[in-house]
Amino acid sequence: MSAQASGDSRRSAKWETRRQAIIDTSAHLFARQGYHATGITELCVANDLGKGALYHYIGSKEQLLAAIHDRVMDEVLLGADRVAEAGGRPSEQLAMFGDELLDVIHRYPDHVWVFLHEFPALTGARAERFRSRRRDYERQIEDVLRAGVASGEFRDVDPWLTARAWLGMHNYTYLWLKPGGRLAVRSVAKPFAEIFMTGISNPSGDAVPGGHGAE
């Protein structure tokens, strides 16, 4: 690598590190004040940057919002990849999905608040990217539920509806599952899995022909 290329690489790494710090600081501000109520001047003050320098890193306010959403989806989809690699029975996979999702919510509470509340502010290609990535994750949850119904491990539940019940149960822990709080991620994930599995498990353990899981 030439000296110039090495220098460019170091500058690029430094730029990306600064950009990620801006994303994190801005997520905190948006979570406290709301996306629309937070102006560029406030973002500049919070990040100790002039307006031109801020735009150099974020491009636009909406691009910054999209980056916060990407931070959450990147982590969530990485967790989904780990679940797929681990394999196991549908009940085991669903429990692992819960572990992974709660870990993201616990580590990025501000980002998750913005993710859940401010996504309607995304427009055009950014909105489409968000919807596509979110739907990809939802389908993975639905697929695990569908596999559990097909194998007889789960009752004949509707995978689409049950996935949304599962997501609602986990997503809104952002309201009370805080770093340094009374409950740790693992102490929440395990009982959540037990509560949910009690509701959808097939007591007979026999395969259920037809039904929603076979659609």
Residue, then its C-alpha position, 0 to 999 in steps of 0.5 A: m500500500s502506498a503512503q497516500a493510500s495508507g493516509d486515505s485509509r486512516r482518514s476514511a476510518k477517522w471520518e467513519t468513527r466521527r460519523q458513527a459518534i454523530i449518529d449516536t449523539s443525534a439519536h439521543l437528541f431525537a429520542r429526547q426531543g423528537y425528530h421534527a422538533t430538533g433543528i440543525t442548529e441543535l444537532c450542531v451544538a450537540n455534536d460540537l460542529g459547524k453546519g458545514a462540517l455536520y453536513h459533511y458527515i451526515g448529508s442531510k437531516e433525513q439521511l441522519l435519521a436513515a442512518i439511525h434506522d440502519r444502525v438498528m436494522d444492521e444489528v437486528l439482521l446480524g442477530a438473525d443471521r446468528v440464529a440461522e447459523a445456530g439452527g435448532r428446533p423452531s422453539e429454540q430458534l424463536a428463543m434465540f431471536g428474542d435474546e438477540l432482539l432484546d440485546v439490541i434494544h438494551r444496547y441502543p435504547d435511543h436508536v430504538w426509540v427513534f426507530l419505532h417512533e420516527f420511521p414515518a419521516l423517512t421518504g422515497a428510497r430511504a422509506e422503501r429501504f427501511r420497509s424492505r429490511r423490516r419486512d425481511y426480519e418479520r418474514q424470518i420470524e414468520d418462517v420459524l413459526r410456520a416451521g413450528v406449526a408444520s412440525g407439530e411443535f406449535r399449535d395451528v397459529d397464524p404465523w403473520l399474526t403471531a409474529r406481530a404479537w411476538l414483535g410487540m411483546h419484545n419491541y416495547t421493552y425499550l420503555w423499561l429495559k434500560p442499561g444499568g436498570r433492575l433487570a438484565v437482558r437475560s433475565v427478561a429474555k428467558p421468561f419472555a420465551e417461556i410465556f410465549m411458548t406456553g401460549i403457542s406450544n402444541p400440547s400433543g406434539d403431533a403434526v397438525p395437517g393443513g391450517h395456517g402453517a401449511e399455507 
